[in-house]
């Protein structure tokens, strides 16, 4: 469901048999969660996305459950909610209200709190005063992760996926370790933001049994402008060091390092079955095992462009390129970035060929490509559409015919001029 204002939600009557609901809102939005859960007593999946969704200060628990507190219920639904997945994007709420809701959701498996809005102060990592009691005012929007961590550990909830991030506040490494390892040691699904992906975290994750089957990486839309990348974060083809940061988060050194770590992790994760990335890119040259990016078609145009490409890498360096170990991958949703301007059949042959060879069990494939700004004539920066896929015969789309289990294929590109 796509909503423009709060009134649209209040006028809509949801069926009581609804089990899954995803709402995306545009403007400043206030939602009465207890009313929504009251109208949908069988709801198992709730996904609320938008900007600055205000949950107010009222209780999230439906009235019928508050009335049954401490009493034995004869209702077939019992004194609990059947909620299994709760995803909130850009929410503003009192911490005590979330904790209260978790006491009546013992079946919860998936909890994702993305881009939490904190006003009049930021999220705290201590247990000092103003911990967000039920009588807190808007100051209670400050979120104490340590308190929430201890609260989760005390609940009879066994989460399979957990994510928590605060807007404009990178997490400390101890927070990430608590979320992903200590709090939920049996997690099979990890959902991380770009800031979460650090070398110490990956090193620690490598020391524990690798049982992760689903990996979701998110870069909040607020840090990007329509999936447009300003300056290449990896440098020119064949280069070893990233270009200095300019404006967007993806063009920062930290962003480039995180993408490198992602590729490194994929090369060490044999159990991964589902990979989904949102606004986080993968460098095409990591997939170019044989350094074929300089070989386009044998047309006069491609031969002319090849004069501007760097020399082919040495045999020694070529042999060192690591390969993804997740051969059992069934879902792959990625955005690939290239440094080559213009339409190159070699680009898509590299990508299609790599995926077809490395991921033979793939069922769902979604490939996206975006724009970035590069140097033009006389030092003027211009938009360049790095087309990574060609659906012509020479583009290698036929290579995907090796994927005998493929059921869903999406190939798309985003550019401000198209």
Secondary structure, 3 states (H helix, E strand, C coil): CEECCHHHHHCCCCCCCCCEEEEEECCCEECCHHHHHHHCCCCCEEEEECCCEECCCCCCCCHHHHHCCCCCCCCCCCCCCCCCEEEEECEECCHHHHHHHHCCCCCCCEEEEEEECCCCCCCECCCCCCCCCCCCCHHHHCCEHHHHHHHHHHCCCCCCEEEEEECCECCCHHHHHHHHHHCCCCCCEEEEEHHHCCHHHHHHHHCCCCCCCEEEEECCHHHCCCCEEECCCCCCCCCCCCCCCCCCHHHCHHHHHHHHHHHHHHCCCCCCCEEEEEEEEEEHHHHCCCCCCCCCCCCHHHHHHHCCCCCCCCHHHHHCCCCCCCCCCCEEEEEEECCCCCCCHHHHHHHHHHHHHHCCCCCEEEEEECEEEEECHHHCEEEEECCCCCCCHHHCHHHHHHCCCCCEEEEEECCCCC
